[in-house]
Amino acid sequence: MMLGLLLARAGIKTAVIEKHGDFLRDFRGDTVHPSTLQILDELGLKSRFDQLPQQRVSQLEVMLAHGPCAVADFRKLKPFPYLALVPQWDLLALLAQESARYPWYSLHMQSEAIRLLHDETSGRVCGVHAQTPNGRLHIRADLVVGCDGRQSVLRHAAGMHPQNLGAPMDVLWFKVPRATWHPKGTYGVPGRGSFLVLLNRGNYWQAAIVIPKGAAERWQAQPLQLFRDSITRRAPFLNNELVSLKSWDEVKLLEVRVDRLQHWHQPGLLFIGDAAHAMSPIGGVGINLAIQDAVAAANIIAAPLLAGLQPDESTLARVQRRRMMPTRLTQHIQTTLQRRLIAPALQMNDSDRPIEIPALLKLLLRSDTVRSIPARIFGLGFRREHVRSPECKMP
Ligand SMILES: Cc1cc2nc3c(=O)[nH]c(=O)nc-3n(C[C@H](O)[C@H](O)[C@H](O)COP(=O)(O)OP(=O)(O)OC[C@H]3O[C@@H](n4cnc5c(N)ncnc54)[C@H](O)[C@@H]3O)c2cc1C
């Protein structure tokens, strides 16, 4: 959606196809980091974004045996010293609304890409076939960009397979009403065997239990009351509100994947976002990296497309080169944390007792500067993108 907007804004005829009829999917990338806020600002969309329902988080805390301890502090980041928790569908609707201003932009909902079209002589990708409720849609294009997520159909159709970097955990997401007297922060509650995460979404908690990979079936086989009890032991203030959780159907599984394509492109075809690299949920960076990819891609491909040229392989390779370093570094940090902290803790016998962190780490975390490091790494990323693609004059 971001790339569609940027290309249309540059004056390029752009078609976005989306297989669903709406954007209403719960528990997606809702963590809008300062890097994305900056891009929205550069696009003149920040004041409209600010009107979307949201919570602003300036610190991330862990709840330890002795009380909460801040581990990431966004307050020193300029000009946006917070991360915003915004329903992804609201952000997508804002991008769709802005894109619709351009008469050469089209958004085809309920249109599922099923196949790539190839030029018969050169073999170059030259479009997609999509299935719609009204039959087949054939779209020919100078460039097809696969932004179809971690299960990318286009990636499969192109015979490309990401390298799996491994993840020791899966996540069970659910919602719990938030009472006015509940704590106000956004927390991780580390434990042995599993962890609880509580994102403050105003009148509810977006809650997650991080469990060992593949353990979801075992967890969901237990009576729901045992699950509720184990949450209450980790966060006693949720006791009354957890009765609202009535069925396992309200608990959604996210199978965590961390993977990366070695080559993000073929002639006529480019992959960005989760289709090129699925991220671990650590740091909530998935949506932000996808948006940075879109900005970098538009900065590089807008000029040839505007000149009526099909971006060649070296142009597509520039997009990959630009975004590979931040993707690799972020995934490296995520997989190191997974291996060193998360996997050992998940392998311990399940226990709801809160855990402690080493005294030295606790001492270090008293420093504002130390706490601003994770905020900087995840909030700003390793290579910040700025909108450089042109803005055309409206007719
Ligand atoms: C349950 C869950 C929770 C997450 N939580 C967070 C979080 O808190 N913070 C964070 O930053 N990230 C989170 N992520 C990751 C984040 O949502 C993704 O990294 C981000 O949305 C990637 O954007 P994308 O555009 O590359 O892919 P997606 O957001 O996956 O978008 C792909 C789109 O393509 C559509 N599509 C798929 N196949 C086709 C097809 N064949 N034809 C047409 N359309 C198709 C899909 O319907 C979808 O709308 C979460 C992901 C999941 C699954």
The ligand as a Gaussian input file, in Angstrom:
#p B3LYP/6-31G(d) Opt

LIG

0 1
 C       -0.346000     -12.267000      13.814000
 C        0.725000     -11.276000      13.438000
 C        1.131000     -10.300000      14.366000
 C        2.121000      -9.383000      14.015000
 N        2.471000      -8.415000      14.912000
 C        3.355000      -7.456000      14.530000
 C        3.649000      -6.324000      15.361000
 O        3.113000      -6.171000      16.465000
 N        4.526000      -5.387000      14.884000
 C        5.089000      -5.482000      13.628000
 O        5.833000      -4.571000      13.232000
 N        4.821000      -6.517000      12.845000
 C        3.985000      -7.497000      13.247000
 N        3.667000      -8.510000      12.407000
 C        4.310000      -8.535000      11.116000
 C        3.718000      -7.476000      10.225000
 O        2.305000      -7.589000      10.171000
 C        4.352000      -7.661000       8.854000
 O        5.761000      -7.637000       8.986000
 C        3.964000      -6.522000       7.940000
 O        2.569000      -6.387000       7.866000
 C        4.575000      -6.848000       6.586000
 O        3.947000      -6.125000       5.595000
 P        3.826000      -6.705000       4.127000
 O        3.085000      -5.658000       3.381000
 O        5.148000      -7.149000       3.657000
 O        2.967000      -8.024000       4.249000
 P        1.501000      -8.206000       4.833000
 O        1.152000      -7.171000       5.837000
 O        1.399000      -9.639000       5.217000
 O        0.578000      -7.898000       3.592000
 C        0.445000      -8.794000       2.537000
 C       -0.882000      -8.523000       1.911000
 O       -0.961000      -9.267000       0.711000
 C       -2.223000      -9.880000       0.652000
 N       -2.047000     -11.073000      -0.163000
 C       -1.431000     -12.227000       0.161000
 N       -1.415000     -13.079000      -0.873000
 C       -2.053000     -12.432000      -1.887000
 C       -2.361000     -12.800000      -3.211000
 N       -2.037000     -13.983000      -3.711000
 N       -3.022000     -11.897000      -3.991000
 C       -3.363000     -10.688000      -3.508000
 N       -3.094000     -10.293000      -2.252000
 C       -2.442000     -11.161000      -1.450000
 C       -2.601000     -10.162000       2.077000
 O       -3.990000     -10.307000       2.227000
 C       -2.050000      -8.945000       2.794000
 O       -2.974000      -7.907000       2.873000
 C        2.714000      -9.453000      12.749000
 C        2.320000     -10.435000      11.839000
 C        1.337000     -11.333000      12.155000
 C        0.922000     -12.383000      11.140000

